[in-house]
Each structure stands twice: as C-alpha cells, then as structure tokens.
Amino acid sequence: MSLDTVRLFAIAKVGWIRQQQDKLNQQDRETPREFLSRESHYVWGERYLMKVVEVDAPPAIELKHSRMVFQIRPGMDNDKNKELLDGWYRELVREAIEPLFKTWEQRIGVKANGVSVRRMKTKWGSCNPTAKTILLNTDLAKKPRECLEYIVVHELVHLLEPTHNERFIKLMDQHMPKWQSHRQLLNSLPVRHENWGY
C-alpha cells in the first residue's frame, strides 16, 4: 500500500482510534509494581501479600497461605523482578491451559496447531484462524480461572468464525452459555499498569 492510502485510512478511522484510546485510558489499572513486602499481587483472582526474601540462592516464587514469597538475590533490580514474576505467571497459564484445550477442542470440534503465552498490552488473547494458532496473555493468571477458560473458548471459536459477528455469538452461546458474564467479570478487573507514551 502507498503511504497516502495508509494516511487516508487512518484519517477515516481517527474517531474510532480515539474511542479505543479513551477506553484503554479509562480502564482501571494496577498501581505500578515496586516489588516490596506487603504489596498486593493476584493469582487466579485471589489476593496475596508479597513477602520479599533476599538470599544468595536462585530466585523463586511460592504461594504460602495468603503470602507470595518472592525470593530474590540481593540487589536484583525491578526489571529483573518483573521478568521473574512475568515468567512465573506465564508458567501458571501454560500449566492451566493444557487440560482446558484438551476439553474444549473436543467439545467445539476444532484443533489448534499451536498455543503460546506471552505478555500482551491490550488483548487477553488472539487467534490466527489461517495458521490455527492462539496466543494468550500471561496476565490471565491474575484473574479468576473462569476468565481464562472463557478466553480459551473465545479463541477456539475463532477457529470456526474469525470475526465477532452473529455466528460467532451463536457459537459462544452454544458452547459456553455464561460467556458474557465471564467477559464482563474479566473486563471489570484492573489491568496491568502501562506507560503508553501517546
């Protein structure tokens, strides 16, 4: 496409673009993570108070009762702490989706060729219907488990219907009758703090 064609398209969509920016800016956000003891973190919708333990041993995260024990090496900076926590959330999602995909692929009658989990700024998941691949957001590990299940079903249904049209809604209603309440719950919860830079 020529640059002029792209410009014209963007100008034609400027109202929609501003609406989406406003929607993102108005959504409840977590406070920036500082990785301090007594800071609140969420796992599967439950609140845990972080307990930072500095030891000369490999970093690790463990849940003990209502505490998230965050074991780090002395002097680890916030970028490394964030990387550790994001990796831990990624593994939680990976472990949780295995049985979900097995169950829901069979129920819906589809098969994904690949599933990956990574940090995403603006989406809970995405699907490439042509390649039959699905991408899920690591932050789903912070939300109640039914929210993860809803996103798995949502993305698998996109293998049958790529758009959010009437057929997609009917398929969602057929396979997960309470999907709209799960979506509402997910969208009502705070999302990760981001610096958007616009």
MODELLER restraints for C-alpha pairs under 7 A, 6 or more apart:
rsr = mdl.restraints
at = mdl.atoms
rsr.add(forms.Gaussian(group=physical.xy_distance, feature=features.Distance(at['CA:28:A'], at['CA:190:A']), mean=4.58, stdev=0.5))
rsr.add(forms.Gaussian(group=physical.xy_distance, feature=features.Distance(at['CA:28:A'], at['CA:191:A']), mean=6.37, stdev=0.5))
rsr.add(forms.Gaussian(group=physical.xy_distance, feature=features.Distance(at['CA:29:A'], at['CA:190:A']), mean=4.71, stdev=0.5))
rsr.add(forms.Gaussian(group=physical.xy_distance, feature=features.Distance(at['CA:29:A'], at['CA:191:A']), mean=4.81, stdev=0.5))
rsr.add(forms.Gaussian(group=physical.xy_distance, feature=features.Distance(at['CA:29:A'], at['CA:192:A']), mean=5.71, stdev=0.5))
rsr.add(forms.Gaussian(group=physical.xy_distance, feature=features.Distance(at['CA:29:A'], at['CA:193:A']), mean=5.29, stdev=0.5))
rsr.add(forms.Gaussian(group=physical.xy_distance, feature=features.Distance(at['CA:30:A'], at['CA:190:A']), mean=5.73, stdev=0.5))
rsr.add(forms.Gaussian(group=physical.xy_distance, feature=features.Distance(at['CA:30:A'], at['CA:191:A']), mean=5.85, stdev=0.5))
rsr.add(forms.Gaussian(group=physical.xy_distance, feature=features.Distance(at['CA:30:A'], at['CA:192:A']), mean=5.27, stdev=0.5))
rsr.add(forms.Gaussian(group=physical.xy_distance, feature=features.Distance(at['CA:30:A'], at['CA:193:A']), mean=5.17, stdev=0.5))
rsr.add(forms.Gaussian(group=physical.xy_distance, feature=features.Distance(at['CA:31:A'], at['CA:193:A']), mean=6.05, stdev=0.5))
rsr.add(forms.Gaussian(group=physical.xy_distance, feature=features.Distance(at['CA:32:A'], at['CA:193:A']), mean=5.63, stdev=0.5))
rsr.add(forms.Gaussian(group=physical.xy_distance, feature=features.Distance(at['CA:34:A'], at['CA:78:A']), mean=6.89, stdev=0.5))
rsr.add(forms.Gaussian(group=physical.xy_distance, feature=features.Distance(at['CA:36:A'], at['CA:50:A']), mean=6.88, stdev=0.5))
rsr.add(forms.Gaussian(group=physical.xy_distance, feature=features.Distance(at['CA:36:A'], at['CA:52:A']), mean=6.31, stdev=0.5))
rsr.add(forms.Gaussian(group=physical.xy_distance, feature=features.Distance(at['CA:37:A'], at['CA:50:A']), mean=5.06, stdev=0.5))
rsr.add(forms.Gaussian(group=physical.xy_distance, feature=features.Distance(at['CA:37:A'], at['CA:51:A']), mean=4.51, stdev=0.5))
rsr.add(forms.Gaussian(group=physical.xy_distance, feature=features.Distance(at['CA:37:A'], at['CA:52:A']), mean=5.19, stdev=0.5))
rsr.add(forms.Gaussian(group=physical.xy_distance, feature=features.Distance(at['CA:38:A'], at['CA:49:A']), mean=4.89, stdev=0.5))
rsr.add(forms.Gaussian(group=physical.xy_distance, feature=features.Distance(at['CA:38:A'], at['CA:50:A']), mean=5.09, stdev=0.5))
rsr.add(forms.Gaussian(group=physical.xy_distance, feature=features.Distance(at['CA:38:A'], at['CA:51:A']), mean=6.24, stdev=0.5))
rsr.add(forms.Gaussian(group=physical.xy_distance, feature=features.Distance(at['CA:39:A'], at['CA:49:A']), mean=5.53, stdev=0.5))
rsr.add(forms.Gaussian(group=physical.xy_distance, feature=features.Distance(at['CA:39:A'], at['CA:50:A']), mean=5.32, stdev=0.5))
rsr.add(forms.Gaussian(group=physical.xy_distance, feature=features.Distance(at['CA:40:A'], at['CA:47:A']), mean=6.43, stdev=0.5))
rsr.add(forms.Gaussian(group=physical.xy_distance, feature=features.Distance(at['CA:40:A'], at['CA:48:A']), mean=5.71, stdev=0.5))
rsr.add(forms.Gaussian(group=physical.xy_distance, feature=features.Distance(at['CA:40:A'], at['CA:49:A']), mean=4.76, stdev=0.5))
rsr.add(forms.Gaussian(group=physical.xy_distance, feature=features.Distance(at['CA:40:A'], at['CA:50:A']), mean=6.25, stdev=0.5))
rsr.add(forms.Gaussian(group=physical.xy_distance, feature=features.Distance(at['CA:41:A'], at['CA:47:A']), mean=5.83, stdev=0.5))
rsr.add(forms.Gaussian(group=physical.xy_distance, feature=features.Distance(at['CA:41:A'], at['CA:48:A']), mean=5.28, stdev=0.5))
rsr.add(forms.Gaussian(group=physical.xy_distance, feature=features.Distance(at['CA:41:A'], at['CA:49:A']), mean=6.26, stdev=0.5))
rsr.add(forms.Gaussian(group=physical.xy_distance, feature=features.Distance(at['CA:41:A'], at['CA:50:A']), mean=6.77, stdev=0.5))
rsr.add(forms.Gaussian(group=physical.xy_distance, feature=features.Distance(at['CA:42:A'], at['CA:48:A']), mean=5.87, stdev=0.5))
rsr.add(forms.Gaussian(group=physical.xy_distance, feature=features.Distance(at['CA:42:A'], at['CA:142:A']), mean=4.88, stdev=0.5))
rsr.add(forms.Gaussian(group=physical.xy_distance, feature=features.Distance(at['CA:43:A'], at['CA:141:A']), mean=5.78, stdev=0.5))
rsr.add(forms.Gaussian(group=physical.xy_distance, feature=features.Distance(at['CA:43:A'], at['CA:142:A']), mean=4.33, stdev=0.5))
rsr.add(forms.Gaussian(group=physical.xy_distance, feature=features.Distance(at['CA:43:A'], at['CA:143:A']), mean=6.65, stdev=0.5))
rsr.add(forms.Gaussian(group=physical.xy_distance, feature=features.Distance(at['CA:44:A'], at['CA:141:A']), mean=5.45, stdev=0.5))
rsr.add(forms.Gaussian(group=physical.xy_distance, feature=features.Distance(at['CA:44:A'], at['CA:142:A']), mean=4.93, stdev=0.5))
rsr.add(forms.Gaussian(group=physical.xy_distance, feature=features.Distance(at['CA:44:A'], at['CA:143:A']), mean=4.79, stdev=0.5))
rsr.add(forms.Gaussian(group=physical.xy_distance, feature=features.Distance(at['CA:44:A'], at['CA:144:A']), mean=4.43, stdev=0.5))
rsr.add(forms.Gaussian(group=physical.xy_distance, feature=features.Distance(at['CA:44:A'], at['CA:145:A']), mean=5.57, stdev=0.5))
rsr.add(forms.Gaussian(group=physical.xy_distance, feature=features.Distance(at['CA:45:A'], at['CA:142:A']), mean=5.63, stdev=0.5))
rsr.add(forms.Gaussian(group=physical.xy_distance, feature=features.Distance(at['CA:45:A'], at['CA:143:A']), mean=4.41, stdev=0.5))
rsr.add(forms.Gaussian(group=physical.xy_distance, feature=features.Distance(at['CA:45:A'], at['CA:144:A']), mean=4.16, stdev=0.5))
rsr.add(forms.Gaussian(group=physical.xy_distance, feature=features.Distance(at['CA:48:A'], at['CA:66:A']), mean=4.96, stdev=0.5))
rsr.add(forms.Gaussian(group=physical.xy_distance, feature=features.Distance(at['CA:48:A'], at['CA:67:A']), mean=4.95, stdev=0.5))
rsr.add(forms.Gaussian(group=physical.xy_distance, feature=features.Distance(at['CA:48:A'], at['CA:68:A']), mean=5.66, stdev=0.5))
rsr.add(forms.Gaussian(group=physical.xy_distance, feature=features.Distance(at['CA:49:A'], at['CA:66:A']), mean=6.44, stdev=0.5))
rsr.add(forms.Gaussian(group=physical.xy_distance, feature=features.Distance(at['CA:49:A'], at['CA:67:A']), mean=4.84, stdev=0.5))
rsr.add(forms.Gaussian(group=physical.xy_distance, feature=features.Distance(at['CA:49:A'], at['CA:68:A']), mean=5.83, stdev=0.5))
rsr.add(forms.Gaussian(group=physical.xy_distance, feature=features.Distance(at['CA:50:A'], at['CA:67:A']), mean=5.73, stdev=0.5))
rsr.add(forms.Gaussian(group=physical.xy_distance, feature=features.Distance(at['CA:50:A'], at['CA:68:A']), mean=4.59, stdev=0.5))
rsr.add(forms.Gaussian(group=physical.xy_distance, feature=features.Distance(at['CA:50:A'], at['CA:69:A']), mean=5.95, stdev=0.5))
rsr.add(forms.Gaussian(group=physical.xy_distance, feature=features.Distance(at['CA:50:A'], at['CA:70:A']), mean=6.55, stdev=0.5))
rsr.add(forms.Gaussian(group=physical.xy_distance, feature=features.Distance(at['CA:51:A'], at['CA:67:A']), mean=6.51, stdev=0.5))
rsr.add(forms.Gaussian(group=physical.xy_distance, feature=features.Distance(at['CA:51:A'], at['CA:68:A']), mean=5.94, stdev=0.5))
rsr.add(forms.Gaussian(group=physical.xy_distance, feature=features.Distance(at['CA:51:A'], at['CA:69:A']), mean=4.82, stdev=0.5))
rsr.add(forms.Gaussian(group=physical.xy_distance, feature=features.Distance(at['CA:51:A'], at['CA:70:A']), mean=5.83, stdev=0.5))
rsr.add(forms.Gaussian(group=physical.xy_distance, feature=features.Distance(at['CA:52:A'], at['CA:69:A']), mean=6.17, stdev=0.5))
rsr.add(forms.Gaussian(group=physical.xy_distance, feature=features.Distance(at['CA:52:A'], at['CA:70:A']), mean=4.83, stdev=0.5))
rsr.add(forms.Gaussian(group=physical.xy_distance, feature=features.Distance(at['CA:52:A'], at['CA:71:A']), mean=6.04, stdev=0.5))
rsr.add(forms.Gaussian(group=physical.xy_distance, feature=features.Distance(at['CA:53:A'], at['CA:70:A']), mean=6.01, stdev=0.5))
rsr.add(forms.Gaussian(group=physical.xy_distance, feature=features.Distance(at['CA:53:A'], at['CA:71:A']), mean=4.72, stdev=0.5))
rsr.add(forms.Gaussian(group=physical.xy_distance, feature=features.Distance(at['CA:53:A'], at['CA:72:A']), mean=6.21, stdev=0.5))
rsr.add(forms.Gaussian(group=physical.xy_distance, feature=features.Distance(at['CA:54:A'], at['CA:71:A']), mean=5.88, stdev=0.5))
rsr.add(forms.Gaussian(group=physical.xy_distance, feature=features.Distance(at['CA:54:A'], at['CA:72:A']), mean=4.99, stdev=0.5))
rsr.add(forms.Gaussian(group=physical.xy_distance, feature=features.Distance(at['CA:54:A'], at['CA:73:A']), mean=5.28, stdev=0.5))
rsr.add(forms.Gaussian(group=physical.xy_distance, feature=features.Distance(at['CA:54:A'], at['CA:74:A']), mean=5.16, stdev=0.5))
rsr.add(forms.Gaussian(group=physical.xy_distance, feature=features.Distance(at['CA:55:A'], at['CA:71:A']), mean=6.87, stdev=0.5))
rsr.add(forms.Gaussian(group=physical.xy_distance, feature=features.Distance(at['CA:55:A'], at['CA:72:A']), mean=6.22, stdev=0.5))
rsr.add(forms.Gaussian(group=physical.xy_distance, feature=features.Distance(at['CA:55:A'], at['CA:73:A']), mean=5.21, stdev=0.5))
rsr.add(forms.Gaussian(group=physical.xy_distance, feature=features.Distance(at['CA:55:A'], at['CA:74:A']), mean=6.22, stdev=0.5))
rsr.add(forms.Gaussian(group=physical.xy_distance, feature=features.Distance(at['CA:56:A'], at['CA:73:A']), mean=5.27, stdev=0.5))
rsr.add(forms.Gaussian(group=physical.xy_distance, feature=features.Distance(at['CA:56:A'], at['CA:74:A']), mean=6.79, stdev=0.5))
rsr.add(forms.Gaussian(group=physical.xy_distance, feature=features.Distance(at['CA:57:A'], at['CA:73:A']), mean=6.36, stdev=0.5))
rsr.add(forms.Gaussian(group=physical.xy_distance, feature=features.Distance(at['CA:59:A'], at['CA:71:A']), mean=5.19, stdev=0.5))
rsr.add(forms.Gaussian(group=physical.xy_distance, feature=features.Distance(at['CA:59:A'], at['CA:72:A']), mean=4.56, stdev=0.5))
rsr.add(forms.Gaussian(group=physical.xy_distance, feature=features.Distance(at['CA:59:A'], at['CA:73:A']), mean=6.37, stdev=0.5))
rsr.add(forms.Gaussian(group=physical.xy_distance, feature=features.Distance(at['CA:60:A'], at['CA:70:A']), mean=6.26, stdev=0.5))
rsr.add(forms.Gaussian(group=physical.xy_distance, feature=features.Distance(at['CA:60:A'], at['CA:71:A']), mean=5.04, stdev=0.5))
rsr.add(forms.Gaussian(group=physical.xy_distance, feature=features.Distance(at['CA:60:A'], at['CA:72:A']), mean=6.78, stdev=0.5))
rsr.add(forms.Gaussian(group=physical.xy_distance, feature=features.Distance(at['CA:61:A'], at['CA:68:A']), mean=6.82, stdev=0.5))
rsr.add(forms.Gaussian(group=physical.xy_distance, feature=features.Distance(at['CA:61:A'], at['CA:69:A']), mean=5.63, stdev=0.5))
rsr.add(forms.Gaussian(group=physical.xy_distance, feature=features.Distance(at['CA:61:A'], at['CA:70:A']), mean=4.82, stdev=0.5))
rsr.add(forms.Gaussian(group=physical.xy_distance, feature=features.Distance(at['CA:61:A'], at['CA:71:A']), mean=6.07, stdev=0.5))
rsr.add(forms.Gaussian(group=physical.xy_distance, feature=features.Distance(at['CA:62:A'], at['CA:68:A']), mean=5.82, stdev=0.5))
rsr.add(forms.Gaussian(group=physical.xy_distance, feature=features.Distance(at['CA:62:A'], at['CA:69:A']), mean=5.15, stdev=0.5))
rsr.add(forms.Gaussian(group=physical.xy_distance, feature=features.Distance(at['CA:62:A'], at['CA:70:A']), mean=6.83, stdev=0.5))
rsr.add(forms.Gaussian(group=physical.xy_distance, feature=features.Distance(at['CA:63:A'], at['CA:69:A']), mean=6.10, stdev=0.5))
rsr.add(forms.Gaussian(group=physical.xy_distance, feature=features.Distance(at['CA:86:A'], at['CA:138:A']), mean=6.99, stdev=0.5))
rsr.add(forms.Gaussian(group=physical.xy_distance, feature=features.Distance(at['CA:89:A'], at['CA:138:A']), mean=5.70, stdev=0.5))
rsr.add(forms.Gaussian(group=physical.xy_distance, feature=features.Distance(at['CA:89:A'], at['CA:139:A']), mean=6.83, stdev=0.5))
rsr.add(forms.Gaussian(group=physical.xy_distance, feature=features.Distance(at['CA:89:A'], at['CA:141:A']), mean=5.71, stdev=0.5))
rsr.add(forms.Gaussian(group=physical.xy_distance, feature=features.Distance(at['CA:90:A'], at['CA:117:A']), mean=6.20, stdev=0.5))
rsr.add(forms.Gaussian(group=physical.xy_distance, feature=features.Distance(at['CA:90:A'], at['CA:118:A']), mean=6.62, stdev=0.5))
rsr.add(forms.Gaussian(group=physical.xy_distance, feature=features.Distance(at['CA:90:A'], at['CA:138:A']), mean=4.80, stdev=0.5))
rsr.add(forms.Gaussian(group=physical.xy_distance, feature=features.Distance(at['CA:92:A'], at['CA:141:A']), mean=6.26, stdev=0.5))
rsr.add(forms.Gaussian(group=physical.xy_distance, feature=features.Distance(at['CA:93:A'], at['CA:138:A']), mean=6.40, stdev=0.5))
rsr.add(forms.Gaussian(group=physical.xy_distance, feature=features.Distance(at['CA:93:A'], at['CA:140:A']), mean=6.96, stdev=0.5))
rsr.add(forms.Gaussian(group=physical.xy_distance, feature=features.Distance(at['CA:93:A'], at['CA:141:A']), mean=5.63, stdev=0.5))
rsr.add(forms.Gaussian(group=physical.xy_distance, feature=features.Distance(at['CA:94:A'], at['CA:117:A']), mean=6.87, stdev=0.5))
rsr.add(forms.Gaussian(group=physical.xy_distance, feature=features.Distance(at['CA:100:A'], at['CA:149:A']), mean=6.76, stdev=0.5))
rsr.add(forms.Gaussian(group=physical.xy_distance, feature=features.Distance(at['CA:104:A'], at['CA:153:A']), mean=6.67, stdev=0.5))
rsr.add(forms.Gaussian(group=physical.xy_distance, feature=features.Distance(at['CA:105:A'], at['CA:111:A']), mean=5.59, stdev=0.5))
rsr.add(forms.Gaussian(group=physical.xy_distance, feature=features.Distance(at['CA:108:A'], at['CA:175:A']), mean=6.99, stdev=0.5))
rsr.add(forms.Gaussian(group=physical.xy_distance, feature=features.Distance(at['CA:110:A'], at['CA:159:A']), mean=6.99, stdev=0.5))
rsr.add(forms.Gaussian(group=physical.xy_distance, feature=features.Distance(at['CA:112:A'], at['CA:132:A']), mean=5.10, stdev=0.5))
rsr.add(forms.Gaussian(group=physical.xy_distance, feature=features.Distance(at['CA:112:A'], at['CA:133:A']), mean=5.70, stdev=0.5))
rsr.add(forms.Gaussian(group=physical.xy_distance, feature=features.Distance(at['CA:113:A'], at['CA:132:A']), mean=5.30, stdev=0.5))
rsr.add(forms.Gaussian(group=physical.xy_distance, feature=features.Distance(at['CA:113:A'], at['CA:133:A']), mean=5.53, stdev=0.5))
rsr.add(forms.Gaussian(group=physical.xy_distance, feature=features.Distance(at['CA:114:A'], at['CA:132:A']), mean=6.92, stdev=0.5))
rsr.add(forms.Gaussian(group=physical.xy_distance, feature=features.Distance(at['CA:114:A'], at['CA:133:A']), mean=4.70, stdev=0.5))
rsr.add(forms.Gaussian(group=physical.xy_distance, feature=features.Distance(at['CA:114:A'], at['CA:134:A']), mean=6.30, stdev=0.5))
rsr.add(forms.Gaussian(group=physical.xy_distance, feature=features.Distance(at['CA:115:A'], at['CA:133:A']), mean=5.80, stdev=0.5))
rsr.add(forms.Gaussian(group=physical.xy_distance, feature=features.Distance(at['CA:115:A'], at['CA:134:A']), mean=4.78, stdev=0.5))
rsr.add(forms.Gaussian(group=physical.xy_distance, feature=features.Distance(at['CA:115:A'], at['CA:135:A']), mean=5.77, stdev=0.5))
rsr.add(forms.Gaussian(group=physical.xy_distance, feature=features.Distance(at['CA:116:A'], at['CA:134:A']), mean=6.45, stdev=0.5))
rsr.add(forms.Gaussian(group=physical.xy_distance, feature=features.Distance(at['CA:116:A'], at['CA:135:A']), mean=4.92, stdev=0.5))
rsr.add(forms.Gaussian(group=physical.xy_distance, feature=features.Distance(at['CA:116:A'], at['CA:136:A']), mean=6.31, stdev=0.5))
rsr.add(forms.Gaussian(group=physical.xy_distance, feature=features.Distance(at['CA:117:A'], at['CA:135:A']), mean=5.67, stdev=0.5))
rsr.add(forms.Gaussian(group=physical.xy_distance, feature=features.Distance(at['CA:117:A'], at['CA:136:A']), mean=4.76, stdev=0.5))
rsr.add(forms.Gaussian(group=physical.xy_distance, feature=features.Distance(at['CA:117:A'], at['CA:137:A']), mean=5.80, stdev=0.5))
rsr.add(forms.Gaussian(group=physical.xy_distance, feature=features.Distance(at['CA:117:A'], at['CA:138:A']), mean=5.94, stdev=0.5))
rsr.add(forms.Gaussian(group=physical.xy_distance, feature=features.Distance(at['CA:118:A'], at['CA:136:A']), mean=6.40, stdev=0.5))
rsr.add(forms.Gaussian(group=physical.xy_distance, feature=features.Distance(at['CA:118:A'], at['CA:137:A']), mean=5.34, stdev=0.5))
rsr.add(forms.Gaussian(group=physical.xy_distance, feature=features.Distance(at['CA:118:A'], at['CA:138:A']), mean=5.29, stdev=0.5))
rsr.add(forms.Gaussian(group=physical.xy_distance, feature=features.Distance(at['CA:119:A'], at['CA:137:A']), mean=5.20, stdev=0.5))
rsr.add(forms.Gaussian(group=physical.xy_distance, feature=features.Distance(at['CA:119:A'], at['CA:138:A']), mean=5.11, stdev=0.5))
rsr.add(forms.Gaussian(group=physical.xy_distance, feature=features.Distance(at['CA:119:A'], at['CA:139:A']), mean=6.89, stdev=0.5))
rsr.add(forms.Gaussian(group=physical.xy_distance, feature=features.Distance(at['CA:120:A'], at['CA:137:A']), mean=5.39, stdev=0.5))
rsr.add(forms.Gaussian(group=physical.xy_distance, feature=features.Distance(at['CA:124:A'], at['CA:136:A']), mean=6.09, stdev=0.5))
rsr.add(forms.Gaussian(group=physical.xy_distance, feature=features.Distance(at['CA:124:A'], at['CA:137:A']), mean=5.08, stdev=0.5))
rsr.add(forms.Gaussian(group=physical.xy_distance, feature=features.Distance(at['CA:125:A'], at['CA:135:A']), mean=5.42, stdev=0.5))
rsr.add(forms.Gaussian(group=physical.xy_distance, feature=features.Distance(at['CA:125:A'], at['CA:136:A']), mean=4.32, stdev=0.5))
rsr.add(forms.Gaussian(group=physical.xy_distance, feature=features.Distance(at['CA:125:A'], at['CA:137:A']), mean=5.77, stdev=0.5))
rsr.add(forms.Gaussian(group=physical.xy_distance, feature=features.Distance(at['CA:125:A'], at['CA:151:A']), mean=6.63, stdev=0.5))
rsr.add(forms.Gaussian(group=physical.xy_distance, feature=features.Distance(at['CA:125:A'], at['CA:155:A']), mean=6.96, stdev=0.5))
rsr.add(forms.Gaussian(group=physical.xy_distance, feature=features.Distance(at['CA:126:A'], at['CA:134:A']), mean=5.80, stdev=0.5))
rsr.add(forms.Gaussian(group=physical.xy_distance, feature=features.Distance(at['CA:126:A'], at['CA:135:A']), mean=5.21, stdev=0.5))
rsr.add(forms.Gaussian(group=physical.xy_distance, feature=features.Distance(at['CA:126:A'], at['CA:136:A']), mean=6.65, stdev=0.5))
rsr.add(forms.Gaussian(group=physical.xy_distance, feature=features.Distance(at['CA:126:A'], at['CA:155:A']), mean=6.39, stdev=0.5))
rsr.add(forms.Gaussian(group=physical.xy_distance, feature=features.Distance(at['CA:127:A'], at['CA:133:A']), mean=5.84, stdev=0.5))
rsr.add(forms.Gaussian(group=physical.xy_distance, feature=features.Distance(at['CA:127:A'], at['CA:134:A']), mean=4.49, stdev=0.5))
rsr.add(forms.Gaussian(group=physical.xy_distance, feature=features.Distance(at['CA:127:A'], at['CA:135:A']), mean=6.36, stdev=0.5))
rsr.add(forms.Gaussian(group=physical.xy_distance, feature=features.Distance(at['CA:127:A'], at['CA:155:A']), mean=5.65, stdev=0.5))
rsr.add(forms.Gaussian(group=physical.xy_distance, feature=features.Distance(at['CA:127:A'], at['CA:158:A']), mean=6.55, stdev=0.5))
rsr.add(forms.Gaussian(group=physical.xy_distance, feature=features.Distance(at['CA:128:A'], at['CA:134:A']), mean=6.40, stdev=0.5))
rsr.add(forms.Gaussian(group=physical.xy_distance, feature=features.Distance(at['CA:129:A'], at['CA:158:A']), mean=6.52, stdev=0.5))
rsr.add(forms.Gaussian(group=physical.xy_distance, feature=features.Distance(at['CA:129:A'], at['CA:159:A']), mean=4.94, stdev=0.5))
rsr.add(forms.Gaussian(group=physical.xy_distance, feature=features.Distance(at['CA:129:A'], at['CA:162:A']), mean=6.31, stdev=0.5))
rsr.add(forms.Gaussian(group=physical.xy_distance, feature=features.Distance(at['CA:132:A'], at['CA:159:A']), mean=6.51, stdev=0.5))
rsr.add(forms.Gaussian(group=physical.xy_distance, feature=features.Distance(at['CA:134:A'], at['CA:155:A']), mean=6.72, stdev=0.5))
rsr.add(forms.Gaussian(group=physical.xy_distance, feature=features.Distance(at['CA:140:A'], at['CA:148:A']), mean=5.87, stdev=0.5))
rsr.add(forms.Gaussian(group=physical.xy_distance, feature=features.Distance(at['CA:146:A'], at['CA:182:A']), mean=6.66, stdev=0.5))
rsr.add(forms.Gaussian(group=physical.xy_distance, feature=features.Distance(at['CA:147:A'], at['CA:182:A']), mean=5.69, stdev=0.5))
rsr.add(forms.Gaussian(group=physical.xy_distance, feature=features.Distance(at['CA:147:A'], at['CA:186:A']), mean=5.91, stdev=0.5))
rsr.add(forms.Gaussian(group=physical.xy_distance, feature=features.Distance(at['CA:150:A'], at['CA:179:A']), mean=6.20, stdev=0.5))
rsr.add(forms.Gaussian(group=physical.xy_distance, feature=features.Distance(at['CA:150:A'], at['CA:182:A']), mean=6.37, stdev=0.5))
rsr.add(forms.Gaussian(group=physical.xy_distance, feature=features.Distance(at['CA:157:A'], at['CA:171:A']), mean=6.95, stdev=0.5))
rsr.add(forms.Gaussian(group=physical.xy_distance, feature=features.Distance(at['CA:161:A'], at['CA:168:A']), mean=5.69, stdev=0.5))
rsr.add(forms.Gaussian(group=physical.xy_distance, feature=features.Distance(at['CA:172:A'], at['CA:179:A']), mean=6.89, stdev=0.5))
